[in-house]
Structure formats: structure tokens, C-alpha cells
Amino acid sequence: MVRVTFSGEGLRGFGQPVPSAHIKIFFPEGNWTPHSDAPRPPSRTYTPLAFDPAKNELEVEFVLHGAGLAADWVRRARRGDVVYIGGPRGGFQPAHDLREIVILCDDTALPAATMIVRALSTRCNVKLVAEVGGEDEARDIDRLPASRIEWLVRDDRQPCGTLVRRLADLTAADDAFWWVACEAKAMRKMRSILLERGNIAKERLITRGYWQAGETNHPDHDYGV
């Protein structure tokens, strides 16, 4: 993953993102601007990891998963290159009195998971299980006193397969909240497993499909329902 810092007067007044909010990044060609009559350039959806209004800087993390619109742009990006950003929108604001949360994600949803962990009360018990491409991709996250973070190495034969298998052994309190975000098909499997357990109410479960194997630019409103 590569963290990119965006800055510029166009970010003045950018709203402070809610945890797991999303933005649209437009990658223009030529001299396109938002006021142009030409069609909008292609875009991708990302998480605004952090915004510093004093410095007018926005941090976004990109997964370098191979050839692609955004990944190719990041590899050749240089100071002064221009993109256009819309948002932020959406997000999940954890309840202040939340006592336990289980977060299941892959690397594409790791920035959003990081935002959620940062927003939690220090009294909240956190279980975060993340699937990444290799052991060297584990990272430091702002850890809470009552937190446990587990890193799984991806099995390339089945996207998020290790994450799905790990779910079978996870337990949590009856009033725990669950947040699941990863490859869309794996997310649906985990959503079904959690709901079929009988003690996971829909109002205590958020699921998001951040991408889908074999697709380009998967819709950013895939909630698995």
C-alpha cells in the first residue's frame, strides 16, 4: 500500500470525514476541469484516511494490486500532478458507549478500519482481523488498551478465503457490533454466517463489498443486502 498526501487550495473547507467515509477521486486527462462541458473523467472510490485542516492536507492509501487506473496513476505520480476529489460522504460513527466491536477486513478496507479504531472509546474491546498480501504488510494501528489485532496472509486461490475461515472460530459478546468490509463475494458469505448464527441482529452488523474479483470499478454502494 502507498499513502499519498494531497494538498491545494481546492481542499479548503473539506469536511472532516466520518470513520469509513468515502470520496471519489477523478483522474483527468488533458486540461479537464469540473466546469468543463466535457464528460467527467474516470474515477475510483477511496477512503479519506485523515484530513488536517491546519495544513490543508488529505491522506489517502492506495493498494497497488497490479495494473489499473488508480494504481498506475500512483506509480507515476509526482508533486504538482492534479486530480479532483468529491466528498466526503457516508461513514459509520460508532456509539460512544459501544463495549465491543469485531472488525473483519482486507487491505482495501484497512484505511476505513483504521479510522473506526481511532474513533472508538478507550473502554471498547476491539477485535480486528485483517487479511493482507504478506506478513510484511502488517502495520501499526493506533491501538486501544482493550484491543486485539490479528493479521492473516491472503490465499490467492480464493480472495478473502482465510478471512472467511477465520470467522468460524471468532466469538464475541451478544451485544457486540460487527463491521465487515472486503471482497464482495466473501463479504456475502460472512454476512450469511453471522446472521444465521441467530444472535447477530441486523442492526448490529455493517457489511461492505469494497471490490469484486473479476470486476473493474465495483459499485461503492454494495452493502450485501
C-alpha positions in Angstrom: 0.0 0.0 0.0 1.1 3.5 -0.7 0.0 6.6 1.2 -0.5 9.7 -0.9 -0.8 13.2 0.6 -3.0 15.6 -1.4 -2.9 19.4 -0.9 -4.1 22.5 -2.6 -6.5 25.4 -2.2 -9.3 23.2 -3.6 -9.2 21.3 -0.3 -10.0 24.4 1.7 -13.3 23.6 3.6 -13.0 19.9 3.0 -15.3 18.4 5.7 -13.8 16.3 8.5 -14.5 12.7 7.4 -16.7 10.4 9.4 -15.0 7.0 10.1 -15.1 4.8 6.9 -16.4 7.7 4.8 -15.7 7.6 1.1 -14.5 10.0 -1.6 -14.4 9.9 -5.3 -11.1 10.7 -7.0 -11.3 11.8 -10.6 -8.3 11.2 -12.8 -8.4 13.9 -15.6 -6.7 13.8 -19.0 -5.6 17.0 -20.6 -7.0 20.3 -19.3 -10.3 19.0 -18.0 -11.8 20.9 -15.0 -15.1 20.4 -13.1 -16.5 23.4 -15.0 -15.8 21.9 -18.4 -18.7 20.8 -20.7 -16.8 17.6 -21.5 -17.8 14.3 -19.8 -16.4 13.6 -16.4 -13.1 11.7 -16.4 -12.9 8.2 -14.9 -13.0 7.9 -11.1 -12.4 5.4 -8.3 -13.8 5.3 -4.7 -11.4 5.6 -1.8 -11.3 6.2 2.0 -10.2 9.7 3.2 -7.8 8.3 5.9 -7.1 11.6 7.5 -7.6 15.3 6.9 -5.5 18.1 8.5 -7.3 21.4 8.1 -4.4 23.4 9.5 -2.1 22.0 6.8 -4.9 21.6 4.3 -3.7 18.1 3.6 -5.6 14.9 2.8 -4.1 11.4 3.2 -5.4 8.5 1.1 -4.0 5.0 0.9 -3.9 3.1 -2.4 -3.5 -0.7 -2.8 -1.0 -1.5 -5.6 -2.8 -4.6 -6.8 -1.5 -4.6 -10.3 -2.3 -2.7 -13.5 -5.3 -0.3 -13.1 -6.4 3.3 -13.4 -5.6 4.4 -9.9 -2.6 2.1 -9.3 -1.0 3.2 -12.5 -1.5 6.8 -11.6 0.1 6.3 -8.1 3.1 4.7 -9.6 3.9 7.6 -11.8 2.5 10.4 -9.6 4.7 13.4 -8.9 4.4 16.6 -6.9 2.2 19.0 -8.9 0.0 16.3 -10.6 -3.7 17.2 -10.5 -6.7 15.1 -9.5 -10.2 16.2 -8.5 -11.9 14.9 -5.3 -15.6 14.7 -4.4 -16.9 14.1 -0.9 -16.6 13.0 1.8 -19.8 11.1 2.1 -21.3 8.3 4.2 -19.4 6.6 7.0 -20.0 4.9 10.3 -20.0 6.7 13.6 -19.5 4.2 16.5 -21.7 4.7 19.5 -19.7 6.3 22.4 -20.9 3.6 24.8 -20.1 0.7 22.5 -18.5 -2.1 24.6 -17.2 -4.5 21.9 -16.7 -4.4 18.2 -15.4 -7.1 15.8 -13.8 -5.8 12.6 -13.1 -8.1 9.6 -11.5 -6.6 6.6 -8.9 -7.0 3.8 -6.3 -4.5 2.8 -8.7 -2.5 0.6 -10.8 -1.7 3.7 -7.9 -1.3 6.1 -7.9 2.5 6.0 -11.6 2.6 6.9 -11.0 0.1 9.7 -8.2 2.3 11.0 -10.5 5.3 11.1 -13.1 3.3 13.1 -10.5 2.1 15.6 -9.3 5.7 16.1 -12.9 6.9 16.8 -13.7 4.2 19.5 -13.8 4.9 23.2 -10.8 3.6 25.1 -13.3 1.4 27.0 -14.3 -0.5 23.9 -13.0 -4.0 23.4 -11.7 -4.3 19.8 -11.1 -7.4 17.8 -9.7 -6.6 14.4 -8.8 -9.4 11.9 -7.3 -8.2 8.6 -6.2 -10.2 5.5 -3.2 -8.8 3.7 -0.9 -9.9 0.9 2.0 -10.9 3.0 3.5 -10.8 6.5 5.4 -7.7 5.8 2.2 -5.8 5.2 1.2 -5.9 8.9 1.3 -2.4 10.3 1.0 -0.4 13.5 -2.5 0.9 14.2 -3.4 3.3 16.9 -4.2 0.6 19.4 -6.7 0.9 22.2 -5.9 -0.6 25.6 -8.5 -3.3 25.1 -7.7 -4.4 21.6 -6.5 -7.4 19.7 -5.3 -7.2 16.1 -4.7 -10.3 14.0 -3.1 -10.4 10.6 -3.9 -13.1 8.0 -1.9 -13.7 4.8 -4.1 -13.9 1.7 -4.6 -17.2 -0.1 -4.6 -16.1 -3.7 -6.7 -19.1 -4.8 -9.7 -17.6 -3.0 -9.9 -13.8 -2.3 -10.5 -13.3 1.5 -10.8 -17.1 1.9 -8.6 -17.0 5.0 -10.9 -14.3 6.4 -14.0 -16.4 5.9 -12.4 -19.5 7.5 -11.2 -17.4 10.5 -14.8 -16.3 11.1 -15.8 -19.8 12.1 -13.7 -19.6 15.3 -14.5 -16.0 16.3 -16.7 -15.3 19.3 -18.0 -12.1 20.8 -20.4 -10.8 23.3 -24.1 -10.9 22.4 -24.2 -7.1 22.2 -21.0 -6.8 20.2 -21.1 -4.8 16.9 -19.7 -6.4 13.7 -18.1 -4.5 10.8 -17.2 -6.5 7.7 -15.6 -5.0 4.6 -13.7 -6.8 1.9 -14.1 -8.6 -1.4 -17.9 -8.7 -2.2 -18.5 -12.4 -2.5 -16.5 -13.2 0.6 -18.4 -10.4 2.4 -21.8 -12.0 1.5 -20.6 -15.4 2.8 -19.6 -13.8 6.1 -22.8 -11.8 6.3 -24.8 -15.1 5.9 -22.8 -16.9 8.5 -23.3 -14.1 11.0 -27.0 -13.7 10.5 -27.6 -17.5 10.6 -26.0 -17.7 14.0 -29.2 -16.3 15.3 -27.7 -13.9 17.9 -26.4 -11.3 15.4 -29.1 -8.7 14.9 -29.0 -6.9 11.6 -28.8 -3.5 13.4 -25.5 -4.7 14.9 -24.0 -5.6 11.6 -22.5 -3.5 8.8 -21.2 -5.2 5.6 -19.5 -3.6 2.6 -18.2 -5.1 -0.6 -15.2 -2.9 -1.5 -14.3 -4.8 -4.7 -15.2 -8.0 -6.5 -12.9 -10.4 -8.1 -13.0 -10.2 -11.9 -14.7 -6.8 -12.0 -13.3 -3.3 -12.5 -14.7 -0.3 -10.5 -17.1 -2.3 -8.4 -20.1 -0.1 -7.2 -19.4 1.7 -3.9 -22.9 1.0 -2.5 -22.6 -2.8 -2.2 -24.0 -3.5 1.3 -24.7 -7.2 0.7 -28.4 -6.9 1.2 
